[in-house]
Amino acid sequence: MAHVVLINPPALKGHTNERTYSGGIGVARPLRPGQKDPLGLPPIDLLYTAAVAERAGARVTIIDLLLDRFHGAKAERFCSERIGEADEQTWIGIRLSIPSLLQDLAFGNRIKELHPRAKVFGFGTVIMATVDHWVRDCRMDFLLYGEPEAMLDKVLAASDFRQVEGVLCPDAYTPLEGDDLWDGAKNEARVHQWVKVRNLLDLPRPAWHLLPLQRYAPDGDLSRLGVFVQASRGCPIGCTMCPYMVLEGKPWRNNAIESVVDEIEHLNKTYGIYRVRFRDPNFGFNRRYARELCEALIRRGVKLSATVETSVEVFDEDNLRKMYQAGIRTITTGIETNDADCMESIGQKISVNDKLREKIALCHEIGFHIYGTFCLGTPEETWETVEKTWRFANELDVESGFTVMTPFPGTPMYWRALREGLIPRRMRYSDWNSYTATMRTNQMSTRDLEIARLWARLETIIPYRMKRARRQGPAAVIRTALRLTPHYLVRQVLRVVVWHRRSRSRGTASREGVPAAAAAE
Ligand code: SF4
């Protein structure tokens, strides 16, 4: 019997390791001094892959090195103990993510060295648009060029796994080289070979039973644990900076409504879990599907407290009320910017913000918690557009998260940034984490953008928290104001810094067109 071991490799130190996000490519927020990396569940594709391998008759072991927080020799020893005697029937998969890519690859190479008889492979969406840059340093037996749950059963069943569509063996692969590595058309030809699950209905449920779920739950209480459910993949809207539409594709694929409800009901009945984070890139893209899913959840009385990511402006009142009734409590929505040129740059229209204003007010009235995400750093971004955006966030009265433009390889924004010289020809895997600025704009340097992100964050989080405290009375106001004292101080300093950089940028821009600090990068 085959033994499949799937490993979530060691954490990237000093960062969060949110490997299921951004289409599975991963997000990593730098930790503040003294802050601990919050524990999260392994990426959902790893759990689907485990379930597919089990269905194919394999014995499956999941090793989550984020859970045990092991690194280096300790991590290797721990894996060796769990793998046991490795032979030709042992298949060891290493889950790769962009922020930790180089250390993930080194870890995979080391596992191959330690278990030469086993077949060691890498998987994860980061492979799609970056493989040519690093495949020559890869010592693993093969990579899964596609969604791993679409392929692993075929690999296990094949007489020669090398012949399976999507299996990429580093020793037999000819990567792009030199200028071709930075050629959009040549790269896109590769990306089209990415293997996808054609029908989500064919997938088994994610293998939650293979995880020690209680260890992930706060105080071991499974009713407080939030897990991932995925009802659909892909988003046809195609925003230019969005990794989902590259990694999951533009065509929208969905699971059957009854299967999704069965899955949540199974979580309720088997584990007492009812907190769910839908991992659909745009939950409401197909409004009819979203409405019917909510109706089925209500009809079957499934217990649910869920978060979805969706464009909120597409829903009508009836839909929103159904979503709330079904148990959706938090809506994360990408608002991105409040400037017409920046909005156009990401492939959207500014008029959407008028609809948003109205829909978010309605969501508040219904009782949803709205988390708005904003992205600073399109090529058109300036200090003025940053201010316009955070003022809009305050007007909407939403909890706001600000990220900086991350030119994920393969996205239209990445190719544009390369063409326009806004990023250098250099792979910056660990910096492509949504929080480190790596792409300048026409007017702002990467340093400006990092300052702008923090400034926008503080200009929004302080009023947001104080407003909520005021609703609770004077004691809450005093408590919150005291807690926010460091925030007030940093905001004051930032206001001075921003004023200074802004005046300097205005002066240089009027003389030379592009501020020197931005042009110098
Ligand atoms: S709407 Fe959201 S998921 Fe769809 S392409 Fe735009 S950013 Fe991506």
Residues whose N, C-alpha, C, O or C-beta is under 5 A from the ligand:
A	BS01	SF4	C235 I237 G238 C239 C242 Y244 M245 P281 N282
